[in-house]
Amino acid sequence: MEALGLGYLAAGIGAALTVIGAGLGIGKLAAAAMDASGRQPEVAGQVRTSMLIAAALIEGATFFALVICIILATKS
């Protein structure tokens, strides 16, 4: 396999792992937030706000990793 082909393969695997990790992280985050809201409904608004901020940070890191994967794949 050529070096360029291996670069594409590595970028694809890296992007896939990034998206899988982000999905699992946001899933666990949402499950914990729903559990907290169910246990103490009076703080549901605060929990929701914290959950959205954490989800945005996870998404930001995910997009950064995907951009790095795309840059590495297109570098010749």
Backbone hydrogen bonds in HBPLUS format (Angstrom, degrees):
<---DONOR---> <-ACCEPTOR-->    atom                        ^
c    i                          cat <-CA-CA->   ^        H-A-AA   ^      H-
h    n   atom  resd res      DA  || num        DHA   H-A  angle D-A-AA Bond
n    s   type  num  typ     dist DA aas  dist angle  dist       angle   num
A0006-LEU N   A0002-GLU O   3.05 MM   4  6.36 153.5  2.12 148.0 155.2     1
A0007-GLY N   A0003-ALA O   2.95 MM   4  6.20 143.8  2.09 141.4 151.6     2
A0008-TYR N   A0004-LEU O   3.04 MM   4  6.38 153.7  2.11 146.9 152.9     3
A0009-LEU N   A0005-GLY O   2.98 MM   4  6.23 157.1  2.04 145.0 151.6     4
A0010-ALA N   A0006-LEU O   2.87 MM   4  6.03 163.4  1.89 147.9 152.2     5
A0011-ALA N   A0007-GLY O   2.93 MM   4  6.08 157.7  1.98 146.3 152.6     6
A0012-GLY N   A0008-TYR O   2.93 MM   4  6.11 155.7  1.99 146.4 153.0     7
A0013-ILE N   A0009-LEU O   2.94 MM   4  6.19 161.6  1.98 152.4 157.2     8
A0014-GLY N   A0010-ALA O   2.86 MM   4  5.96 159.2  1.90 146.3 152.8     9
A0015-ALA N   A0011-ALA O   2.89 MM   4  6.02 157.7  1.94 145.7 151.5    10
A0016-ALA N   A0012-GLY O   2.96 MM   4  6.12 158.1  2.01 144.9 151.1    11
A0017-LEU N   A0013-ILE O   2.95 MM   4  6.15 165.1  1.98 152.4 156.0    12
A0018-THR N   A0014-GLY O   2.97 MM   4  6.09 151.4  2.05 143.1 151.4    13
A0019-VAL N   A0015-ALA O   3.01 MM   4  6.24 164.0  2.04 152.0 155.0    14
A0020-ILE N   A0016-ALA O   2.96 MM   4  6.12 162.2  1.99 151.7 157.2    15
A0021-GLY N   A0017-LEU O   2.92 MM   4  5.98 162.6  1.95 144.6 149.7    16
A0022-ALA N   A0018-THR O   2.96 MM   4  6.15 158.1  2.01 147.9 154.1    17
A0023-GLY N   A0019-VAL O   2.93 MM   4  6.07 158.6  1.98 146.7 152.7    18
A0024-LEU N   A0020-ILE O   2.98 MM   4  6.21 160.9  2.02 151.1 156.0    19
A0025-GLY N   A0021-GLY O   2.92 MM   4  6.06 158.3  1.97 145.8 152.4    20
A0026-ILE N   A0022-ALA O   2.91 MM   4  6.06 167.1  1.93 153.3 156.1    21
A0027-GLY N   A0023-GLY O   2.95 MM   4  5.99 150.0  2.04 140.2 149.2    22
A0028-LYS N   A0024-LEU O   2.96 MM   4  6.19 160.4  2.00 149.5 153.6    23
A0029-LEU N   A0025-GLY O   2.97 MM   4  6.13 154.0  2.04 143.3 151.3    24
A0030-ALA N   A0026-ILE O   2.89 MM   4  6.05 162.0  1.92 148.6 152.5    25
A0031-ALA N   A0027-GLY O   2.97 MM   4  6.15 157.2  2.02 146.3 152.8    26
A0032-ALA N   A0028-LYS O   2.99 MM   4  6.15 160.6  2.02 147.5 152.3    27
A0033-ALA N   A0029-LEU O   2.98 MM   4  6.19 153.6  2.05 145.8 153.6    28
A0034-MET N   A0030-ALA O   2.90 MM   4  6.10 158.5  1.95 150.1 155.3    29
A0035-ASP N   A0031-ALA O   2.99 MM   4  6.14 153.5  2.06 143.8 151.4    30
A0036-ALA N   A0032-ALA O   2.93 MM   4  6.13 157.5  1.98 145.3 151.3    31
A0037-SER N   A0033-ALA O   2.90 MM   4  6.10 155.5  1.96 146.1 153.1    32
A0038-GLY N   A0034-MET O   2.92 MM   4  6.05 147.3  2.03 141.3 150.1    33
A0039-ARG N   A0035-ASP O   3.03 MM   4  6.25 146.2  2.14 144.0 152.7    34
A0040-GLN N   A0036-ALA O   2.96 MM   4  6.08 159.5  2.01 149.7 155.0    35
A0043-VAL N   A0040-GLN O   3.19 MM   3  5.98 163.0  2.22 123.6 127.7    36
A0044-ALA N   A0041-PRO O   3.28 MM   3  5.16 163.8  2.31 109.4 109.1    37
A0047-VAL N   A0043-VAL O   3.01 MM   4  6.25 160.7  2.05 156.3 162.3    38
A0048-ARG N   A0044-ALA O   2.90 MM   4  6.01 156.6  1.95 145.8 152.2    39
A0049-THR N   A0045-GLY O   3.05 MM   4  6.26 157.9  2.10 144.5 149.9    40
A0050-SER N   A0046-GLN O   3.03 MM   4  6.26 164.4  2.05 148.5 152.6    41
A0051-MET N   A0047-VAL O   2.85 MM   4  6.03 152.9  1.93 147.4 155.7    42
A0052-LEU N   A0048-ARG O   2.94 MM   4  6.18 157.3  1.99 150.3 155.4    43
A0053-ILE N   A0049-THR O   3.09 MM   4  6.33 158.6  2.13 150.0 155.4    44
A0054-ALA N   A0050-SER O   3.01 MM   4  6.19 165.0  2.04 149.1 153.2    45
A0055-ALA N   A0051-MET O   2.86 MM   4  6.02 157.2  1.91 149.1 156.0    46
A0056-ALA N   A0052-LEU O   2.93 MM   4  6.07 152.3  2.01 142.9 150.1    47
A0057-LEU N   A0053-ILE O   3.06 MM   4  6.35 151.8  2.14 146.3 153.7    48
A0058-ILE N   A0054-ALA O   3.00 MM   4  6.29 154.6  2.07 147.5 154.4    49
A0059-GLU N   A0055-ALA O   2.90 MM   4  6.13 160.3  1.94 149.0 154.5    50
A0060-GLY N   A0056-ALA O   2.88 MM   4  6.07 152.7  1.96 144.4 152.1    51
A0061-ALA N   A0057-LEU O   3.08 MM   4  6.31 161.3  2.11 147.2 151.1    52
A0062-THR N   A0058-ILE O   2.94 MM   4  6.16 149.7  2.04 144.6 153.9    53
A0063-PHE N   A0059-GLU O   2.87 MM   4  6.11 162.8  1.90 154.7 157.9    54
A0064-PHE N   A0060-GLY O   3.03 MM   4  6.21 157.1  2.08 146.1 152.6    55
A0065-ALA N   A0061-ALA O   3.02 MM   4  6.23 160.2  2.06 145.3 150.1    56
A0066-LEU N   A0062-THR O   2.90 MM   4  6.18 156.0  1.96 150.7 157.9    57
A0067-VAL N   A0063-PHE O   2.91 MM   4  6.10 155.0  1.97 148.4 154.7    58
A0068-ILE N   A0064-PHE O   3.03 MM   4  6.31 157.3  2.08 148.5 154.7    59
A0069-CYS N   A0065-ALA O   2.97 MM   4  6.25 156.0  2.03 146.4 152.9    60
A0070-ILE N   A0066-LEU O   2.94 MM   4  6.21 154.4  2.00 147.7 154.4    61
A0071-ILE N   A0067-VAL O   2.85 MM   4  6.09 161.0  1.89 152.4 157.7    62
A0072-LEU N   A0068-ILE O   2.91 MM   4  6.12 161.0  1.95 151.0 156.1    63
A0073-ALA N   A0069-CYS O   2.96 MM   4  6.12 145.2  2.08 140.2 149.9    64
A0074-THR N   A0070-ILE O   3.01 MM   4  6.21 149.3  2.11 149.3 156.3    65
A0075-LYS N   A0071-ILE O   3.07 MM   4  6.06 120.5  2.44 140.2 153.8    66
